[in-house]
Amino acid sequence: MPIKMDETICRRFLVSGRVQGVSYRAYTRERALQLGLRGFARNLPDGRVEVLACGAEPAIDALGAWLWTGSPASRVQAVGSEPADSADCLDDFSIA
């Protein structure tokens, strides 16, 4: 069944490269809020950043493409994604 434009979906992204200590999460939050998304961005102990985003599919796709750019000082090497549970999403987009 095709996803409607207004149907909420959630995706978990794992971003690797030089993405910690370069304002990557702050830039991600700004972009996610511009796209009307909910969720969070947080550093992981292994040096990656986890991004959970919930919202309209086109906005999720736009964020997924943007994650390759990130902050000016970041150097993204890989962006993986998988479906996520909407129960993990917050009411806003936060930095954890």
N, C-alpha and C positions, 0 to 999 in steps of 0.2 A: 504494500500500500504506500503510495507516495506521501512524503511529508508535506504538510501544508506550510505555507509561508509563515503563519503565525504560531505554529506548533513549536514548543520548547524542546530542545534537545540539549544534551550535555556531553562534553568531550574532555578527556584528560590528555594533556600534552606533556611530554617530557623533553626538555630542551637541554642539549649538552653543548659544550664549548666553553668559551670565556663568557660566562653569564652570571657569575656571582661577583659582587663588589664593583659592579659597573652600572648600577641603577637599572638593571634589566627589569626587575619586578615593578619598579615605579613607572617606567615607560609602558610596561604591559598593562598595568592598572589603568593608566590614562587612556590607552587605546581601547581597552575593553569597555570602559565607561562611555567613550565616544560611540561605540557600537551598540550600547544598550545591553551589555552582558552582565551577568551575575557570576560570582565565583571567587577564586583567589589565585594568588601566585606565591609560591614559597620556595625557599632554598632547601635542597636535600643534602644530607651529609656527604654524598658522593660527588658533589660539585655541580650537579644538574639543578635546573629549576623546574618545578612541577606547576603547571597551570591547569586549573579546573575552570571551565567556562560553560555557562548555561544560557540559552537564549535561542533566537531564531537561527535556523540553519545557515542562511547567507551570512549572518554576522559571525557565526562560529567559523565558517570557512574563511572569512576575511581576516579574523584574528589568527587563524592557523597559518595563513600566508604571511601575515605581518611578523609573526614570531621569528621568522628567518632573518628579519632586519633587526629588531630589538633596539636597544639603546645605542647611541653613537660609539661608545667604547666597547660594546660587546662584539664577540666573534662567534657566531653560531655555527656549530659543526653538524648538528642533527636535530630534527624535530620529529618525534614519534607521537602518535595519537591513538586513542582507543575510546570507545563509548564509555560513558560514566553514568553513575546513578544520580538522578536529580536530587535525591535526599542529601547529597553531600554539598549542594550549592547553598550559598548564603543569600541574604536579601539584597546585598550590594556586591561590589567587587573589592576585595581587601588584599592587603599584603600580609602574609602570615610569616 
